[in-house]
Amino acid sequence: MVSLALYQPDIPQNAGSMLRLGACLGVDIHLVEPAGFDLSDPALKRAGMDYLGHVVLTRHRSWGDFEAMRRQAGRRLVLLTTRGDSPYTDVAYGADDILMVGRESSGVPDHVHAAAALRVVIPMAAGLRSINVATAAAMVLGEAL
């Protein structure tokens, strides 16, 4: 089944929301560290509520650790990015895809962009920067499932 990866998240409430999303949809979550907050943060727990015990969460100490796992498993990386070249609704998703969202403050670095087999974008009204990362994850994950 499709998985969701969080690249070095900055905001515990967003991470908690995406963990809860994973629990409710039965989607595994990969968290690429370092996070911008302590993973025992009360805000993370408050956003995830009592759902955190129902999500399969794999923590990766670094991008390199995550990337080694992904390559060994032969899974395609699909990056959600404002710099995407394919609208997220025009993509044929596969069961082994890993959808990745970037940091709220800075997205992902160029080497992560380069590793992605596909970069998808959510079309938005002109002049606006981005949709909340947890909302974007829910939209694209819903389409992928």
N, CA, C and O atoms as CSV, one atom per row, in Angstrom:
chain,resi,resn,atom,element,x,y,z
A,1,MET,N,N,0.840,-1.186,0.000
A,1,MET,CA,C,0.000,0.000,0.000
A,1,MET,C,C,0.884,1.249,0.000
A,1,MET,O,O,2.018,1.227,0.479
A,2,VAL,N,N,0.352,2.313,-0.536
A,2,VAL,CA,C,1.023,3.611,-0.552
A,2,VAL,C,C,1.400,4.002,0.876
A,2,VAL,O,O,0.662,3.729,1.822
A,3,SER,N,N,2.561,4.647,1.015
A,3,SER,CA,C,3.007,5.181,2.305
A,3,SER,C,C,3.164,6.692,2.189
A,3,SER,O,O,3.221,7.243,1.090
A,4,LEU,N,N,3.233,7.347,3.341
A,4,LEU,CA,C,3.457,8.790,3.404
A,4,LEU,C,C,4.743,9.040,4.163
A,4,LEU,O,O,4.947,8.487,5.244
A,5,ALA,N,N,5.619,9.874,3.604
A,5,ALA,CA,C,6.878,10.227,4.258
A,5,ALA,C,C,6.880,11.716,4.572
A,5,ALA,O,O,6.490,12.545,3.749
A,6,LEU,N,N,7.327,12.034,5.776
A,6,LEU,CA,C,7.457,13.415,6.232
A,6,LEU,C,C,8.948,13.734,6.288
A,6,LEU,O,O,9.687,13.129,7.066
A,7,TYR,N,N,9.389,14.682,5.465
A,7,TYR,CA,C,10.794,15.060,5.442
A,7,TYR,C,C,11.036,16.167,6.468
A,7,TYR,O,O,10.598,17.302,6.281
A,8,GLN,N,N,11.725,15.835,7.535
A,8,GLN,CA,C,12.141,16.776,8.568
A,8,GLN,C,C,11.058,17.794,8.921
A,8,GLN,O,O,11.261,18.997,8.763
A,9,PRO,N,N,9.909,17.315,9.399
A,9,PRO,CA,C,8.814,18.248,9.693
A,9,PRO,C,C,9.193,19.280,10.749
A,9,PRO,O,O,9.968,18.999,11.663
A,10,ASP,N,N,8.631,20.481,10.607
A,10,ASP,CA,C,8.901,21.609,11.506
A,10,ASP,C,C,7.832,21.805,12.578
A,10,ASP,O,O,8.130,22.264,13.681
A,11,ILE,N,N,6.602,21.462,12.257
A,11,ILE,CA,C,5.465,21.841,13.104
A,11,ILE,C,C,4.795,20.591,13.664
A,11,ILE,O,O,4.253,19.787,12.906
A,12,PRO,N,N,4.827,20.423,14.978
A,12,PRO,CA,C,4.289,19.193,15.573
A,12,PRO,C,C,2.810,18.968,15.292
A,12,PRO,O,O,2.382,17.825,15.136
A,13,GLN,N,N,2.028,20.026,15.226
A,13,GLN,CA,C,0.599,19.860,14.960
A,13,GLN,C,C,0.356,19.268,13.576
A,13,GLN,O,O,-0.526,18.427,13.407
A,14,ASN,N,N,1.135,19.704,12.587
A,14,ASN,CA,C,0.991,19.139,11.239
A,14,ASN,C,C,1.415,17.674,11.217
A,14,ASN,O,O,0.740,16.833,10.623
A,15,ALA,N,N,2.529,17.377,11.864
A,15,ALA,CA,C,2.989,15.988,11.920
A,15,ALA,C,C,1.953,15.117,12.614
A,15,ALA,O,O,1.668,14.009,12.160
A,16,GLY,N,N,1.386,15.609,13.713
A,16,GLY,CA,C,0.360,14.857,14.428
A,16,GLY,C,C,-0.859,14.602,13.554
A,16,GLY,O,O,-1.430,13.511,13.574
A,17,SER,N,N,-1.253,15.607,12.790
A,17,SER,CA,C,-2.396,15.443,11.880
A,17,SER,C,C,-2.109,14.390,10.818
A,17,SER,O,O,-2.986,13.596,10.478
A,18,MET,N,N,-0.885,14.378,10.292
A,18,MET,CA,C,-0.546,13.394,9.256
A,18,MET,C,C,-0.405,11.992,9.854
A,18,MET,O,O,-0.725,11.007,9.189
A,19,LEU,N,N,0.068,11.888,11.098
A,19,LEU,CA,C,0.108,10.586,11.762
A,19,LEU,C,C,-1.311,10.065,11.979
A,19,LEU,O,O,-1.583,8.882,11.778
A,20,ARG,N,N,-2.200,10.946,12.384
A,20,ARG,CA,C,-3.603,10.556,12.566
A,20,ARG,C,C,-4.212,10.130,11.233
A,20,ARG,O,O,-4.953,9.148,11.172
A,21,LEU,N,N,-3.904,10.863,10.168
A,21,LEU,CA,C,-4.361,10.516,8.829
A,21,LEU,C,C,-3.887,9.108,8.456
A,21,LEU,O,O,-4.660,8.293,7.952
A,22,GLY,N,N,-2.608,8.840,8.712
A,22,GLY,CA,C,-2.076,7.506,8.424
A,22,GLY,C,C,-2.799,6.427,9.191
A,22,GLY,O,O,-3.113,5.374,8.635
A,23,ALA,N,N,-3.072,6.672,10.466
A,23,ALA,CA,C,-3.792,5.692,11.288
A,23,ALA,C,C,-5.181,5.431,10.717
A,23,ALA,O,O,-5.590,4.279,10.571
A,24,CYS,N,N,-5.897,6.486,10.399
A,24,CYS,CA,C,-7.275,6.343,9.931
A,24,CYS,C,C,-7.377,5.676,8.559
A,24,CYS,O,O,-8.343,4.964,8.284
A,25,LEU,N,N,-6.393,5.904,7.710
A,25,LEU,CA,C,-6.427,5.326,6.365
A,25,LEU,C,C,-5.632,4.029,6.253
A,25,LEU,O,O,-5.613,3.404,5.193
A,26,GLY,N,N,-4.974,3.619,7.339
A,26,GLY,CA,C,-4.177,2.402,7.287
A,26,GLY,C,C,-2.923,2.551,6.447
A,26,GLY,O,O,-2.470,1.599,5.812
A,27,VAL,N,N,-2.364,3.761,6.449
A,27,VAL,CA,C,-1.183,4.089,5.643
A,27,VAL,C,C,0.026,4.218,6.571
A,27,VAL,O,O,-0.024,4.943,7.565
A,28,ASP,N,N,1.108,3.513,6.245
A,28,ASP,CA,C,2.339,3.624,7.020
A,28,ASP,C,C,2.948,5.010,6.837
A,28,ASP,O,O,2.839,5.619,5.773
A,29,ILE,N,N,3.587,5.492,7.893
A,29,ILE,CA,C,4.242,6.796,7.872
A,29,ILE,C,C,5.743,6.608,8.071
A,29,ILE,O,O,6.175,5.858,8.945
A,30,HIS,N,N,6.522,7.293,7.254
A,30,HIS,CA,C,7.983,7.347,7.401
A,30,HIS,C,C,8.324,8.768,7.805
A,30,HIS,O,O,7.902,9.719,7.147
A,31,LEU,N,N,9.077,8.921,8.868
A,31,LEU,CA,C,9.494,10.238,9.326
A,31,LEU,C,C,11.006,10.338,9.171
A,31,LEU,O,O,11.762,9.623,9.828
A,32,VAL,N,N,11.434,11.243,8.286
A,32,VAL,CA,C,12.854,11.458,8.030
A,32,VAL,C,C,13.340,12.540,8.979
A,32,VAL,O,O,12.899,13.687,8.905
A,33,GLU,N,N,14.244,12.172,9.864
A,33,GLU,CA,C,14.773,13.098,10.874
A,33,GLU,C,C,15.962,13.870,10.318
A,33,GLU,O,O,16.544,13.482,9.305
A,34,PRO,N,N,16.319,14.957,10.981
A,34,PRO,CA,C,15.793,15.420,12.254
A,34,PRO,C,C,14.503,16.210,12.071
A,34,PRO,O,O,14.327,16.922,11.082
A,35,ALA,N,N,13.619,16.071,13.029
A,35,ALA,CA,C,12.408,16.888,13.068
A,35,ALA,C,C,12.755,18.214,13.742
A,35,ALA,O,O,13.739,18.305,14.476
A,36,GLY,N,N,11.961,19.217,13.493
A,36,GLY,CA,C,12.189,20.525,14.086
A,36,GLY,C,C,11.596,20.651,15.485
A,36,GLY,O,O,11.456,21.760,16.002
A,37,PHE,N,N,11.251,19.536,16.094
A,37,PHE,CA,C,10.653,19.519,17.427
A,37,PHE,C,C,10.934,18.158,18.049
A,37,PHE,O,O,11.276,17.201,17.354
A,38,ASP,N,N,10.789,18.089,19.341
A,38,ASP,CA,C,10.933,16.834,20.074
A,38,ASP,C,C,9.722,15.967,19.755
A,38,ASP,O,O,8.584,16.424,19.864
A,39,LEU,N,N,9.959,14.726,19.365
A,39,LEU,CA,C,8.853,13.862,18.976
A,39,LEU,C,C,7.945,13.479,20.138
A,39,LEU,O,O,6.923,12.825,19.930
A,40,SER,N,N,8.298,13.871,21.344
A,40,SER,CA,C,7.394,13.669,22.477
A,40,SER,C,C,6.595,14.951,22.766
A,40,SER,O,O,5.919,15.047,23.790
A,41,ASP,N,N,6.678,15.930,21.858
A,41,ASP,CA,C,6.013,17.224,22.026
A,41,ASP,C,C,4.521,17.047,22.302
A,41,ASP,O,O,3.850,16.294,21.596
A,42,PRO,N,N,3.994,17.728,23.318
A,42,PRO,CA,C,2.561,17.638,23.624
A,42,PRO,C,C,1.666,18.065,22.447
A,42,PRO,O,O,0.562,17.542,22.290
A,43,ALA,N,N,2.135,19.001,21.631
A,43,ALA,CA,C,1.331,19.445,20.490
A,43,ALA,C,C,1.176,18.319,19.463
A,43,ALA,O,O,0.116,18.177,18.852
A,44,LEU,N,N,2.219,17.528,19.276
A,44,LEU,CA,C,2.150,16.363,18.384
A,44,LEU,C,C,1.108,15.385,18.908
A,44,LEU,O,O,0.265,14.898,18.155
A,45,LYS,N,N,1.172,15.107,20.190
A,45,LYS,CA,C,0.232,14.162,20.802
A,45,LYS,C,C,-1.194,14.702,20.781
A,45,LYS,O,O,-2.142,13.946,20.574
A,46,ARG,N,N,-1.346,15.997,20.993
A,46,ARG,CA,C,-2.675,16.597,20.982
A,46,ARG,C,C,-3.292,16.511,19.585
A,46,ARG,O,O,-4.477,16.204,19.452
A,47,ALA,N,N,-2.501,16.779,18.547
A,47,ALA,CA,C,-3.012,16.720,17.174
A,47,ALA,C,C,-3.303,15.280,16.757
A,47,ALA,O,O,-4.268,15.019,16.039
A,48,GLY,N,N,-2.469,14.351,17.209
A,48,GLY,CA,C,-2.668,12.946,16.861
A,48,GLY,C,C,-3.694,12.254,17.726
A,48,GLY,O,O,-4.173,11.169,17.397
A,49,MET,N,N,-4.033,12.895,18.845
A,49,MET,CA,C,-4.988,12.380,19.825
A,49,MET,C,C,-4.625,10.941,20.198
A,49,MET,O,O,-3.446,10.612,20.335
A,50,ASP,N,N,-5.615,10.105,20.358
A,50,ASP,CA,C,-5.350,8.730,20.766
A,50,ASP,C,C,-5.138,7.802,19.568
A,50,ASP,O,O,-5.170,6.581,19.714
A,51,TYR,N,N,-4.921,8.385,18.381
A,51,TYR,CA,C,-4.717,7.607,17.173
A,51,TYR,C,C,-3.259,7.197,16.970
A,51,TYR,O,O,-2.974,6.311,16.164
A,52,LEU,N,N,-2.335,7.832,17.691
A,52,LEU,CA,C,-0.912,7.583,17.446
A,52,LEU,C,C,-0.518,6.137,17.694
A,52,LEU,O,O,0.430,5.643,17.084
A,53,GLY,N,N,-1.219,5.460,18.568
A,53,GLY,CA,C,-0.933,4.048,18.813
A,53,GLY,C,C,-1.418,3.133,17.708
A,53,GLY,O,O,-1.159,1.930,17.742
A,54,HIS,N,N,-2.126,3.692,16.715
A,54,HIS,CA,C,-2.693,2.887,15.633
A,54,HIS,C,C,-1.977,3.090,14.302
A,54,HIS,O,O,-2.397,2.533,13.288
A,55,VAL,N,N,-0.929,3.860,14.289
A,55,VAL,CA,C,-0.209,4.115,13.040
A,55,VAL,C,C,1.124,3.372,13.064
A,55,VAL,O,O,1.789,3.283,14.096
A,56,VAL,N,N,1.496,2.844,11.903
A,56,VAL,CA,C,2.809,2.235,11.752
A,56,VAL,C,C,3.766,3.354,11.363
A,56,VAL,O,O,3.718,3.872,10.248
A,57,LEU,N,N,4.632,3.715,12.298
A,57,LEU,CA,C,5.576,4.811,12.103
A,57,LEU,C,C,6.989,4.262,12.078
A,57,LEU,O,O,7.422,3.579,13.006
A,58,THR,N,N,7.704,4.572,11.001
A,58,THR,CA,C,9.120,4.216,10.894
A,58,THR,C,C,9.916,5.506,10.894
A,58,THR,O,O,9.722,6.374,10.042
A,59,ARG,N,N,10.811,5.619,11.858
A,59,ARG,CA,C,11.683,6.795,11.934
A,59,ARG,C,C,13.008,6.474,11.254
A,59,ARG,O,O,13.593,5.412,11.468
A,60,HIS,N,N,13.467,7.407,10.436
A,60,HIS,CA,C,14.746,7.277,9.733
A,60,HIS,C,C,15.646,8.395,10.247
A,60,HIS,O,O,15.270,9.565,10.186
A,61,ARG,N,N,16.799,8.059,10.738
A,61,ARG,CA,C,17.707,9.036,11.347
A,61,ARG,C,C,18.202,10.100,10.377
A,61,ARG,O,O,18.660,11.165,10.793
A,62,SER,N,N,18.109,9.810,9.082
A,62,SER,CA,C,18.614,10.755,8.081
A,62,SER,C,C,17.970,10.468,6.736
A,62,SER,O,O,17.331,9.435,6.534
A,63,TRP,N,N,18.160,11.417,5.816
A,63,TRP,CA,C,17.729,11.209,4.439
A,63,TRP,C,C,18.425,9.980,3.860
A,63,TRP,O,O,17.798,9.175,3.172
A,64,GLY,N,N,19.713,9.836,4.136
A,64,GLY,CA,C,20.469,8.693,3.608
A,64,GLY,C,C,19.896,7.357,4.059
A,64,GLY,O,O,19.814,6.417,3.269
A,65,ASP,N,N,19.504,7.269,5.312
A,65,ASP,CA,C,18.896,6.034,5.822
A,65,ASP,C,C,17.560,5.756,5.133
A,65,ASP,O,O,17.281,4.625,4.735
A,66,PHE,N,N,16.745,6.792,4.999
A,66,PHE,CA,C,15.457,6.634,4.312
A,66,PHE,C,C,15.677,6.207,2.868
A,66,PHE,O,O,15.038,5.268,2.392
A,67,GLU,N,N,16.566,6.883,2.179
A,67,GLU,CA,C,16.796,6.623,0.761
A,67,GLU,C,C,17.338,5.210,0.537
A,67,GLU,O,O,16.964,4.552,-0.434
A,68,ALA,N,N,18.208,4.744,1.419
A,68,ALA,CA,C,18.727,3.368,1.309
A,68,ALA,C,C,17.585,2.364,1.451
A,68,ALA,O,O,17.512,1.399,0.691
A,69,MET,N,N,16.692,2.585,2.419
A,69,MET,CA,C,15.540,1.698,2.608
A,69,MET,C,C,14.656,1.710,1.368
A,69,MET,O,O,14.241,0.659,0.880
A,70,ARG,N,N,14.374,2.906,0.865
A,70,ARG,CA,C,13.479,3.031,-0.291
A,70,ARG,C,C,14.042,2.332,-1.520
A,70,ARG,O,O,13.332,1.605,-2.215
A,71,ARG,N,N,15.304,2.555,-1.778
A,71,ARG,CA,C,15.933,1.928,-2.956
A,71,ARG,C,C,15.981,0.412,-2.822
A,71,ARG,O,O,15.694,-0.312,-3.776
A,72,GLN,N,N,16.340,-0.062,-1.643
A,72,GLN,CA,C,16.410,-1.508,-1.426
A,72,GLN,C,C,15.032,-2.148,-1.629
A,72,GLN,O,O,14.934,-3.254,-2.160
A,73,ALA,N,N,13.988,-1.464,-1.212
A,73,ALA,CA,C,12.624,-1.982,-1.359
A,73,ALA,C,C,12.076,-1.775,-2.776
A,73,ALA,O,O,11.023,-2.314,-3.118
A,74,GLY,N,N,12.783,-0.999,-3.594
A,74,GLY,CA,C,12.332,-0.745,-4.962
A,74,GLY,C,C,11.056,0.072,-5.047
A,74,GLY,O,O,10.222,-0.150,-5.924
A,75,ARG,N,N,10.910,1.025,-4.125
A,75,ARG,CA,C,9.696,1.836,-4.077
A,75,ARG,C,C,9.922,3.187,-4.754
A,75,ARG,O,O,10.986,3.792,-4.623
A,76,ARG,N,N,8.915,3.643,-5.470
A,76,ARG,CA,C,8.987,4.925,-6.173
A,76,ARG,C,C,8.713,6.060,-5.198
A,76,ARG,O,O,7.796,5.987,-4.381
A,77,LEU,N,N,9.523,7.113,-5.297
A,77,LEU,CA,C,9.328,8.307,-4.487
A,77,LEU,C,C,8.551,9.333,-5.299
A,77,LEU,O,O,8.963,9.727,-6.390
A,78,VAL,N,N,7.413,9.759,-4.742
A,78,VAL,CA,C,6.569,10.776,-5.355
A,78,VAL,C,C,6.594,11.975,-4.415
A,78,VAL,O,O,6.118,11.895,-3.282
A,79,LEU,N,N,7.146,13.073,-4.885
A,79,LEU,CA,C,7.309,14.270,-4.071
A,79,LEU,C,C,6.174,15.250,-4.331
A,79,LEU,O,O,5.880,15.587,-5.478
A,80,LEU,N,N,5.536,15.706,-3.247
A,80,LEU,CA,C,4.530,16.767,-3.334
A,80,LEU,C,C,5.290,18.079,-3.207
A,80,LEU,O,O,5.933,18.329,-2.188
A,81,THR,N,N,5.221,18.919,-4.240
A,81,THR,CA,C,6.019,20.136,-4.245
A,81,THR,C,C,5.375,21.229,-5.088
A,81,THR,O,O,4.739,20.954,-6.105
A,82,THR,N,N,5.546,22.457,-4.654
A,82,THR,CA,C,5.060,23.588,-5.449
A,82,THR,C,C,5.866,23.719,-6.742
A,82,THR,O,O,5.463,24.439,-7.655
A,83,ARG,N,N,7.004,23.024,-6.819
A,83,ARG,CA,C,7.830,23.023,-8.033
A,83,ARG,C,C,7.560,21.789,-8.886
A,83,ARG,O,O,8.373,21.432,-9.738
A,84,GLY,N,N,6.419,21.135,-8.659
A,84,GLY,CA,C,6.083,19.919,-9.386
A,84,GLY,C,C,5.806,20.168,-10.847
A,84,GLY,O,O,5.491,21.287,-11.251
A,85,ASP,N,N,5.926,19.110,-11.646
A,85,ASP,CA,C,5.688,19.225,-13.070
A,85,ASP,C,C,4.448,18.465,-13.525
A,85,ASP,O,O,4.088,18.523,-14.700
A,86,SER,N,N,3.788,17.753,-12.610
A,86,SER,CA,C,2.575,17.008,-12.950
A,86,SER,C,C,1.473,17.322,-11.935
A,86,SER,O,O,1.699,17.201,-10.731
A,87,PRO,N,N,0.289,17.722,-12.398
A,87,PRO,CA,C,-0.814,17.880,-11.453
A,87,PRO,C,C,-1.093,16.537,-10.764
A,87,PRO,O,O,-1.074,15.491,-11.413
A,88,TYR,N,N,-1.348,16.568,-9.475
A,88,TYR,CA,C,-1.490,15.328,-8.713
A,88,TYR,C,C,-2.653,14.464,-9.187
A,88,TYR,O,O,-2.664,13.259,-8.939
A,89,THR,N,N,-3.624,15.058,-9.861
A,89,THR,CA,C,-4.774,14.297,-10.350
A,89,THR,C,C,-4.505,13.624,-11.699
A,89,THR,O,O,-5.330,12.839,-12.167
A,90,ASP,N,N,-3.375,13.915,-12.323
A,90,ASP,CA,C,-3.034,13.337,-13.626
A,90,ASP,C,C,-2.055,12.177,-13.518
A,90,ASP,O,O,-1.472,11.771,-14.523
A,91,VAL,N,N,-1.865,11.643,-12.333
A,91,VAL,CA,C,-0.840,10.640,-12.082
A,91,VAL,C,C,-1.470,9.277,-11.835
A,91,VAL,O,O,-2.514,9.176,-11.191
A,92,ALA,N,N,-0.835,8.231,-12.348
A,92,ALA,CA,C,-1.216,6.853,-12.014
A,92,ALA,C,C,-0.319,6.416,-10.862
A,92,ALA,O,O,0.872,6.166,-11.049
A,93,TYR,N,N,-0.892,6.328,-9.690
A,93,TYR,CA,C,-0.137,5.953,-8.496
A,93,TYR,C,C,-0.048,4.440,-8.402
A,93,TYR,O,O,-0.947,3.721,-8.839
A,94,GLY,N,N,1.052,3.966,-7.825
A,94,GLY,CA,C,1.242,2.539,-7.631
A,94,GLY,C,C,1.147,2.171,-6.164
A,94,GLY,O,O,1.331,3.018,-5.290
A,95,ALA,N,N,0.864,0.919,-5.898
A,95,ALA,CA,C,0.677,0.440,-4.525
A,95,ALA,C,C,1.937,0.593,-3.678
A,95,ALA,O,O,1.846,0.698,-2.455
A,96,ASP,N,N,3.097,0.607,-4.303
A,96,ASP,CA,C,4.354,0.705,-3.553
A,96,ASP,C,C,4.908,2.120,-3.488
A,96,ASP,O,O,6.011,2.322,-2.979
A,97,ASP,N,N,4.174,3.098,-3.986
A,97,ASP,CA,C,4.658,4.485,-3.970
A,97,ASP,C,C,4.802,5.000,-2.538
A,97,ASP,O,O,4.044,4.631,-1.641
A,98,ILE,N,N,5.793,5.855,-2.357
A,98,ILE,CA,C,5.929,6.615,-1.110
A,98,ILE,C,C,5.737,8.077,-1.483
A,98,ILE,O,O,6.527,8.647,-2.236
A,99,LEU,N,N,4.675,8.679,-0.945
A,99,LEU,CA,C,4.412,10.099,-1.152
A,99,LEU,C,C,5.173,10.865,-0.087
A,99,LEU,O,O,5.085,10.540,1.097
A,100,MET,N,N,5.917,11.875,-0.495
A,100,MET,CA,C,6.720,12.641,0.462
A,100,MET,C,C,6.310,14.099,0.473
A,100,MET,O,O,6.124,14.723,-0.572
A,101,VAL,N,N,6.174,14.632,1.693
A,101,VAL,CA,C,5.972,16.071,1.882
A,101,VAL,C,C,7.225,16.638,2.525
A,101,VAL,O,O,7.927,15.944,3.260
A,102,GLY,N,N,7.497,17.903,2.243
A,102,GLY,CA,C,8.694,18.548,2.774
A,102,GLY,C,C,8.429,19.329,4.043
A,102,GLY,O,O,7.325,19.336,4.588
A,103,ARG,N,N,9.488,19.987,4.491
A,103,ARG,CA,C,9.401,20.851,5.676
A,103,ARG,C,C,8.476,22.020,5.383
A,103,ARG,O,O,8.453,22.549,4.272
A,104,GLU,N,N,7.723,22.409,6.385
A,104,GLU,CA,C,6.843,23.558,6.224
A,104,GLU,C,C,7.643,24.821,5.912
A,104,GLU,O,O,7.177,25.665,5.147
A,105,SER,N,N,8.813,24.962,6.477
A,105,SER,CA,C,9.602,26.184,6.322
A,105,SER,C,C,10.393,26.254,5.023
A,105,SER,O,O,10.655,27.347,4.521
A,106,SER,N,N,10.778,25.104,4.467
A,106,SER,CA,C,11.697,25.164,3.328
A,106,SER,C,C,11.530,24.051,2.300
A,106,SER,O,O,12.343,23.956,1.381
A,107,GLY,N,N,10.522,23.218,2.418
A,107,GLY,CA,C,10.361,22.135,1.450
A,107,GLY,C,C,11.449,21.092,1.620
A,107,GLY,O,O,11.771,20.691,2.739
A,108,VAL,N,N,12.013,20.656,0.503
A,108,VAL,CA,C,13.111,19.686,0.531
A,108,VAL,C,C,14.276,20.237,-0.279
A,108,VAL,O,O,14.072,21.059,-1.172
A,109,PRO,N,N,15.499,19.794,0.022
A,109,PRO,CA,C,16.649,20.256,-0.759
A,109,PRO,C,C,16.663,19.644,-2.166
A,109,PRO,O,O,15.934,18.695,-2.458
A,110,ASP,N,N,17.505,20.209,-3.015
A,110,ASP,CA,C,17.574,19.789,-4.412
A,110,ASP,C,C,17.893,18.305,-4.577
A,110,ASP,O,O,17.382,17.674,-5.503
A,111,HIS,N,N,18.725,17.728,-3.703
A,111,HIS,CA,C,19.062,16.310,-3.875
A,111,HIS,C,C,17.856,15.408,-3.615
A,111,HIS,O,O,17.795,14.303,-4.155
A,112,VAL,N,N,16.903,15.848,-2.808
A,112,VAL,CA,C,15.675,15.082,-2.611
A,112,VAL,C,C,14.795,15.227,-3.850
A,112,VAL,O,O,14.204,14.248,-4.305
A,113,HIS,N,N,14.704,16.433,-4.396
A,113,HIS,CA,C,13.988,16.625,-5.661
A,113,HIS,C,C,14.541,15.696,-6.722
A,113,HIS,O,O,13.784,15.058,-7.453
A,114,ALA,N,N,15.856,15.618,-6.808
A,114,ALA,CA,C,16.495,14.793,-7.828
A,114,ALA,C,C,16.216,13.306,-7.633
A,114,ALA,O,O,16.171,12.559,-8.610
A,115,ALA,N,N,16.030,12.867,-6.402
A,115,ALA,CA,C,15.779,11.449,-6.120
A,115,ALA,C,C,14.344,11.042,-6.438
A,115,ALA,O,O,14.061,9.856,-6.612
A,116,ALA,N,N,13.443,12.006,-6.515
A,116,ALA,CA,C,12.034,11.695,-6.761
A,116,ALA,C,C,11.822,11.290,-8.214
A,116,ALA,O,O,12.287,11.964,-9.134
A,117,ALA,N,N,11.119,10.190,-8.406
A,117,ALA,CA,C,10.780,9.743,-9.751
A,117,ALA,C,C,9.689,10.621,-10.351
A,117,ALA,O,O,9.560,10.740,-11.569
A,118,LEU,N,N,8.910,11.232,-9.466
A,118,LEU,CA,C,7.786,12.049,-9.897
A,118,LEU,C,C,7.612,13.194,-8.909
A,118,LEU,O,O,7.707,13.000,-7.697
A,119,ARG,N,N,7.354,14.395,-9.439
A,119,ARG,CA,C,7.107,15.571,-8.612
A,119,ARG,C,C,5.726,16.089,-8.971
A,119,ARG,O,O,5.492,16.541,-10.092
A,120,VAL,N,N,4.798,16.018,-7.994
A,120,VAL,CA,C,3.421,16.411,-8.267
A,120,VAL,C,C,3.097,17.732,-7.587
A,120,VAL,O,O,3.669,18.080,-6.554
A,121,VAL,N,N,2.177,18.446,-8.184
A,121,VAL,CA,C,1.775,19.755,-7.695
A,121,VAL,C,C,0.251,19.785,-7.570
A,121,VAL,O,O,-0.464,19.137,-8.334
A,122,ILE,N,N,-0.222,20.543,-6.599
A,122,ILE,CA,C,-1.651,20.812,-6.468
A,122,ILE,C,C,-1.881,22.172,-7.114
A,122,ILE,O,O,-1.388,23.182,-6.610
A,123,PRO,N,N,-2.622,22.218,-8.221
A,123,PRO,CA,C,-2.875,23.515,-8.862
A,123,PRO,C,C,-3.612,24.450,-7.894
A,123,PRO,O,O,-4.570,24.052,-7.230
A,124,MET,N,N,-3.145,25.690,-7.832
A,124,MET,CA,C,-3.711,26.669,-6.896
A,124,MET,C,C,-3.981,27.987,-7.617
A,124,MET,O,O,-3.528,28.206,-8.741
A,125,ALA,N,N,-4.717,28.841,-6.955
A,125,ALA,CA,C,-4.979,30.182,-7.469
A,125,ALA,C,C,-3.661,30.945,-7.594
A,125,ALA,O,O,-2.757,30.782,-6.775
A,126,ALA,N,N,-3.567,31.764,-8.612
A,126,ALA,CA,C,-2.358,32.542,-8.867
A,126,ALA,C,C,-2.008,33.426,-7.671
A,126,ALA,O,O,-2.884,34.002,-7.025
A,127,GLY,N,N,-0.711,33.519,-7.395
A,127,GLY,CA,C,-0.217,34.419,-6.362
A,127,GLY,C,C,-0.169,33.844,-4.962
A,127,GLY,O,O,0.303,34.509,-4.040
A,128,LEU,N,N,-0.649,32.622,-4.781
A,128,LEU,CA,C,-0.615,31.999,-3.454
A,128,LEU,C,C,0.531,30.996,-3.393
A,128,LEU,O,O,0.848,30.345,-4.388
A,129,ARG,N,N,1.154,30.875,-2.212
A,129,ARG,CA,C,2.376,30.077,-2.072
A,129,ARG,C,C,2.128,28.584,-1.974
A,129,ARG,O,O,2.665,27.804,-2.760
A,130,SER,N,N,1.311,28.188,-1.005
A,130,SER,CA,C,1.164,26.746,-0.776
A,130,SER,C,C,-0.033,26.457,0.109
A,130,SER,O,O,-0.559,27.332,0.797
A,131,ILE,N,N,-0.446,25.196,0.068
A,131,ILE,CA,C,-1.512,24.689,0.928
A,131,ILE,C,C,-0.842,24.088,2.156
A,131,ILE,O,O,0.282,23.596,2.060
A,132,ASN,N,N,-1.503,24.118,3.299
A,132,ASN,CA,C,-0.962,23.487,4.498
A,132,ASN,C,C,-0.512,22.069,4.166
A,132,ASN,O,O,-1.204,21.343,3.452
A,133,VAL,N,N,0.643,21.679,4.684
A,133,VAL,CA,C,1.254,20.409,4.325
A,133,VAL,C,C,0.372,19.211,4.689
A,133,VAL,O,O,0.325,18.237,3.937
A,134,ALA,N,N,-0.319,19.265,5.814
A,134,ALA,CA,C,-1.191,18.151,6.204
A,134,ALA,C,C,-2.405,18.071,5.277
A,134,ALA,O,O,-2.856,16.978,4.935
A,135,THR,N,N,-2.928,19.222,4.874
A,135,THR,CA,C,-4.041,19.244,3.932
A,135,THR,C,C,-3.600,18.715,2.580
A,135,THR,O,O,-4.304,17.918,1.960
A,136,ALA,N,N,-2.431,19.156,2.117
A,136,ALA,CA,C,-1.898,18.680,0.841
A,136,ALA,C,C,-1.674,17.171,0.878
A,136,ALA,O,O,-1.995,16.469,-0.081
A,137,ALA,N,N,-1.129,16.677,1.972
A,137,ALA,CA,C,-0.907,15.232,2.104
A,137,ALA,C,C,-2.222,14.485,2.007
A,137,ALA,O,O,-2.295,13.456,1.336
A,138,ALA,N,N,-3.260,14.976,2.659
A,138,ALA,CA,C,-4.570,14.314,2.640
A,138,ALA,C,C,-5.147,14.310,1.220
A,138,ALA,O,O,-5.695,13.301,0.777
A,139,MET,N,N,-5.026,15.418,0.519
A,139,MET,CA,C,-5.568,15.500,-0.845
A,139,MET,C,C,-4.891,14.480,-1.758
A,139,MET,O,O,-5.566,13.721,-2.454
A,140,VAL,N,N,-3.571,14.464,-1.755
A,140,VAL,CA,C,-2.845,13.597,-2.677
A,140,VAL,C,C,-2.947,12.140,-2.247
A,140,VAL,O,O,-3.071,11.250,-3.089
A,141,LEU,N,N,-2.896,11.894,-0.948
A,141,LEU,CA,C,-3.057,10.527,-0.464
A,141,LEU,C,C,-4.425,9.978,-0.839
A,141,LEU,O,O,-4.536,8.819,-1.241
A,142,GLY,N,N,-5.466,10.791,-0.715
A,142,GLY,CA,C,-6.801,10.363,-1.121
A,142,GLY,C,C,-6.852,9.992,-2.588
A,142,GLY,O,O,-7.478,8.999,-2.958
A,143,GLU,N,N,-6.205,10.773,-3.418
A,143,GLU,CA,C,-6.146,10.480,-4.862
A,143,GLU,C,C,-5.355,9.201,-5.118
A,143,GLU,O,O,-5.756,8.374,-5.937
A,144,ALA,N,N,-4.253,9.041,-4.432
A,144,ALA,CA,C,-3.392,7.864,-4.634
A,144,ALA,C,C,-4.090,6.566,-4.202
A,144,ALA,O,O,-3.917,5.520,-4.827
A,145,LEU,N,N,-4.868,6.651,-3.141
A,145,LEU,CA,C,-5.561,5.449,-2.655
A,145,LEU,C,C,-6.743,5.099,-3.554
A,145,LEU,O,O,-7.443,4.119,-3.301
